[in-house]
Amino acid sequence: MNIVYKIFGGKAHKGLDEIRKILHAVAEKQEFSKKVDLSLCSPMVLPLATDVNNALSSFEQVYKKQIEFISCAAHELKTPVAVLKSNSFNARSYTTIDQYKENFALIEEYSERLNILVKSLLFISRANKGTLRAEFKVVDISTLVHETFIGFEPYVSDMNISMSFDIQPDLFVMCEPGQVSQIFINFVQNSFSYGKPDGYVKVSLKEKDDKIVFSVEDDGIGIARKNLEHIWEPFWQADASRNNDGSSGLGLAIVKLFADMNKAELDVESALGEGSTFSISFNSYKGKA
Amino acid sequence: MNIVYKIFGGKAHKGLDEIRKILHAVAEKQEFSKKVDLSLCSPMVLPLATDVNNALSSFEQVYKKQIEFISCAAHELKTPVAVLKSNSFNARSYTTIDQYKENFALIEEYSERLNILVKSLLFISRANKGTLRAEFKVVDISTLVHETFIGFEPYVSDMNISMSFDIQPDLFVMCEPGQVSQIFINFVQNSFSYGKPDGYVKVSLKEKDDKIVFSVEDDGIGIARKNLEHIWEPFWQADASRNNDGSSGLGLAIVKLFADMNKAELDVESALGEGSTFSISFNSYKGKA
């Protein structure tokens, strides 16, 4: 361990020994929270020591995020699993078909919640492992929007929210149509979920400069400015009113993941109580369709 | 970025620039799979460059393990959730109470499987976050073994496996009794799960030198030598015969975690087809009980 120190030698190289000690602790004992003590480093070694510390901090942050992800996933699973367990236990004492029927409706609902969550977890882990299959091709995205929303049934339909479309025809992008369609659906479902009674959801697709922009505007509850930067994070919930809505907490994280894969940019404009506009911009495809 | 290079200067320090470039990629873009190109480094810089690469490999390994953990967890969840979903859907067409009853037994079973898995995930994430509460105290571990197995119902009872105890009285250790009791149960349940018809499970607690050793011996299917080192890893299954047994795949990973917390050492001796002996050694408590 002292080879470098000895070779470099002298006061000017003071701190290299400390750097190597920390790197050894990381490599051998996975002690990622360790940092180089900068006070032990000569001015010459300081920039290198700082780089090492920054790399360690970066890793620690990613590591903690992953731990937090697992923790959040487990907490999201807890409630539906507890409901299923207690309901199936209660059913032991049922005597009428009506009791069973009522209970089964609940079990079906919570099973579906779990199903969405587990599918989302699988998606994200495949993306992280780089094993998410995707076939990119030139797509008539105007038609894709139409096809996506034929027979679309939004989650919340008892609020009398109106839905309108303004779709510019014959727009083409290079993308994975299944993923892009999923993004469209997610935006619209969000708008309905956080909409107001008698409100509106406006879906549009337009060419702007060299970009194709799909956007969904609503006059719903909106998102506070300070929260806008967090909404793409896994399991992040703006506030209590966005909790327990049956969503997995992974919808927008998956949107972000798909947007990155499709080299598209996400944007959101919103003000609390005044509604939100979610949009995604693709590079316009200028080759032959 | 070139400060160090310039200050260190000269051929002898060749490679420091490359090291800093890689550290920057890690810190700023979380590119944990990058490595320093050792062919760019002078003999003097080589040991430091190798240390950096070893630390980066360690990062990458831990990062990939976590991704794999999430992926395995999602896959473990998939089957029970699919069973719950299809069964609750099928129930829509039921007409008799017997149909419901049969279906509910299955739903209860799979809900319980999910429940065990989710509880295990919560445990592990709490341990990783350092928020697992534990109250260590001096425990009469001989009595703890007795209490743990009063009224114990092993998973597999239709195989006619006999269970015997050989417990040395009045042994004391400093530990968290809830966690230690969980380890005892896990060992015994494993022995029953992988036991043979008409086989045996022998539970013993003995003082050996300065250690208190709890062990569970069985004459079951055993574990191949090459697999022994992996059994404490999350979601690791020795072979197909250890799959789909209703276990969460996290049992022994949690045992390892609890053993570490209780400063106890795990050991397993096994030969395929000849049975296994799982043991855990605690430091004997020599103070006043």
Contacts between the chains, C-beta under 8 A, distances in Angstrom:
chain1	res1	chain2	res2	distance
A	3	B	47	5.0
A	4	B	44	7.3
A	4	B	45	7.9
A	4	B	47	4.8
A	4	B	48	5.1
A	7	B	44	5.0
A	8	B	44	6.8
A	16	B	48	6.9
A	19	B	48	7.3
A	19	B	51	7.9
A	20	B	47	7.5
A	20	B	48	6.4
A	20	B	51	5.2
A	23	B	51	4.1
A	23	B	52	6.2
A	23	B	54	6.9
A	23	B	55	4.5
A	24	B	51	6.6
A	24	B	54	7.8
A	26	B	55	4.2
A	26	B	58	5.6
A	26	B	59	7.5
A	27	B	51	7.0
A	27	B	54	3.8
A	27	B	55	4.8
A	27	B	57	7.1
A	27	B	58	4.6
A	28	B	58	7.7
A	30	B	58	5.9
A	30	B	62	5.8
A	32	B	59	7.5
A	32	B	62	7.5
A	44	B	4	7.3
A	44	B	7	5.0
A	44	B	8	6.8
A	45	B	4	7.9
A	47	B	3	5.0
A	47	B	4	4.8
A	47	B	20	7.5
A	48	B	4	5.1
A	48	B	16	6.9
A	48	B	19	7.3
A	48	B	20	6.4
A	51	B	19	8.0
A	51	B	20	5.3
A	51	B	23	4.0
A	51	B	24	6.6
A	51	B	27	7.0
A	52	B	23	6.2
A	52	B	52	7.7
A	54	B	23	7.0
A	54	B	24	7.9
A	54	B	27	3.8
A	55	B	23	4.6
A	55	B	26	4.1
A	55	B	27	4.7
A	57	B	27	7.2
A	58	B	26	5.9
A	58	B	27	4.5
A	58	B	28	7.5
A	58	B	30	6.0
A	59	B	26	7.0
A	59	B	30	7.9
A	59	B	32	6.8
A	59	B	59	4.9
A	59	B	63	7.8
A	62	B	30	5.6
A	62	B	32	7.6
A	62	B	63	6.8
A	63	B	62	6.7
A	63	B	63	7.2
A	63	B	66	7.3
A	66	B	63	7.5
A	66	B	66	4.4
A	66	B	67	7.6
A	66	B	70	7.6
A	67	B	66	7.5
A	67	B	125	6.4
A	67	B	128	4.6
A	67	B	129	5.8
A	68	B	129	7.7
A	69	B	70	6.9
A	70	B	66	7.6
A	70	B	69	6.9
A	70	B	70	6.2
A	70	B	73	7.3
A	70	B	121	6.6
A	70	B	124	7.3
A	70	B	125	4.7
A	70	B	128	7.3
A	71	B	122	7.6
A	71	B	125	3.8
A	71	B	126	7.4
A	71	B	128	7.8
A	71	B	129	6.3
A	73	B	70	7.4
A	73	B	73	7.3
A	73	B	121	7.2
A	74	B	118	5.8
A	74	B	121	3.9
A	74	B	122	4.6
A	74	B	125	5.6
A	75	B	122	7.3
A	77	B	77	7.3
A	77	B	114	7.5
A	77	B	118	4.6
A	77	B	121	7.3
A	78	B	118	5.8
A	78	B	122	7.0
A	81	B	111	6.6
A	81	B	114	4.7
A	81	B	115	5.3
A	81	B	118	5.1
A	82	B	115	7.5
A	84	B	84	6.6
A	84	B	107	7.1
A	84	B	111	4.2
A	84	B	114	7.1
A	85	B	108	7.6
A	85	B	111	4.3
A	85	B	112	6.5
A	85	B	114	7.8
A	85	B	115	5.2
A	88	B	104	5.7
A	88	B	107	4.5
A	88	B	108	3.9
A	88	B	111	5.1
A	89	B	108	6.3
A	91	B	100	7.5
A	91	B	104	4.5
A	91	B	107	7.9
A	91	B	108	7.7
A	92	B	104	7.5
A	92	B	108	8.0
A	94	B	97	7.9
A	94	B	100	7.6
A	95	B	97	7.9
A	96	B	97	7.9
A	97	B	94	8.0
A	97	B	95	7.9
A	97	B	96	7.9
A	97	B	97	6.1
A	97	B	100	7.1
A	100	B	91	7.5
A	100	B	94	7.6
A	100	B	97	7.1
A	100	B	100	4.2
A	100	B	104	7.6
A	104	B	88	5.7
A	104	B	91	4.5
A	104	B	92	7.5
A	104	B	100	7.6
A	107	B	84	7.1
A	107	B	88	4.5
A	107	B	91	7.9
A	107	B	107	6.3
A	108	B	85	7.6
A	108	B	88	3.9
A	108	B	89	6.3
A	108	B	91	7.6
A	108	B	92	8.0
A	111	B	81	6.7
A	111	B	84	4.2
A	111	B	85	4.4
A	111	B	88	5.1
A	112	B	85	6.5
A	114	B	77	7.5
A	114	B	81	4.7
A	114	B	84	7.1
A	114	B	85	7.8
A	114	B	114	7.5
A	115	B	81	5.3
A	115	B	82	7.5
A	115	B	85	5.2
A	118	B	74	5.9
A	118	B	77	4.6
A	118	B	78	5.8
A	118	B	81	5.1
A	121	B	70	6.6
A	121	B	73	7.2
A	121	B	74	3.9
A	121	B	77	7.2
A	122	B	71	7.6
A	122	B	74	4.6
A	122	B	75	7.3
A	122	B	78	7.0
A	124	B	70	7.3
A	125	B	67	6.3
A	125	B	70	4.7
A	125	B	71	3.7
A	125	B	74	5.5
A	126	B	71	7.4
A	128	B	67	4.6
A	128	B	70	7.3
A	128	B	71	7.8
A	129	B	67	5.7
A	129	B	68	7.6
A	129	B	71	6.2
